[in-house]
Amino acid sequence: MSLLKRIGVVSIPVTDYAKGKAFYHETLGLPIAFDGGEEMGWCEFGAQGQTTLSINVWRDGTPPRGGALPVFDVDDCQQAVKELRKRGVKIEDPVTVPDMVIYATAYDHEGNKFQMAQTLAAFNS
C-alpha cells in the first residue's frame, strides 16, 4: 500500500500575495478553489477535489525561483512521517495549521523538497 496517494496541490512560493493572486486568477483566469487570505498566505486555484495550483507567501527571505513544490495527500501525516523515517527519508516534523491541514516537508536524495498533507475535517466544510 502506498503512503502517498495523489498529488493534491503544487505550491508556488510568492512574496506578494495580492499580486500572486491577481496573476493566477485574473491574468491566467484560473478559478479560486480556496482563498485563505493575506494573513494565511495561501490561495488555491482550480477545481475542488482535483489537483490544484497554489500560491504560498514566502516569509523567510527570497523564495527559490522555479521552486514549485509537489504536495502529496496522505490519510495520516504523523504516521506517514514515521514510516518514511523508517525508510531513511529525511523529513521534518509535521506542522499543524488548526482547522486546515497537517503537513510535513521531506527531501529526496538530491535535497529536492516535497510535502505530504493531511486535510483536517473543518477545512472540507
Secondary structure as GFF3:
##gff-version 3
##sequence-region A 1 125
A	DSSP	beta_strand	7	14	.	.	.	ID=ss1
A	DSSP	alpha_helix	17	21	.	.	.	ID=ss2
A	DSSP	pi_helix	22	27	.	.	.	ID=ss3
A	DSSP	beta_strand	32	35	.	.	.	ID=ss4
A	DSSP	alpha_helix	37	40	.	.	.	ID=ss5
A	DSSP	beta_strand	42	45	.	.	.	ID=ss6
A	DSSP	beta_strand	52	57	.	.	.	ID=ss7
A	DSSP	beta_strand	69	73	.	.	.	ID=ss8
A	DSSP	alpha_helix	77	86	.	.	.	ID=ss9
A	DSSP	beta_strand	90	91	.	.	.	ID=ss10
A	DSSP	beta_strand	95	97	.	.	.	ID=ss11
A	DSSP	beta_strand	101	107	.	.	.	ID=ss12
A	DSSP	beta_strand	113	119	.	.	.	ID=ss13
A	DSSP	alpha_helix	121	124	.	.	.	ID=ss14
###
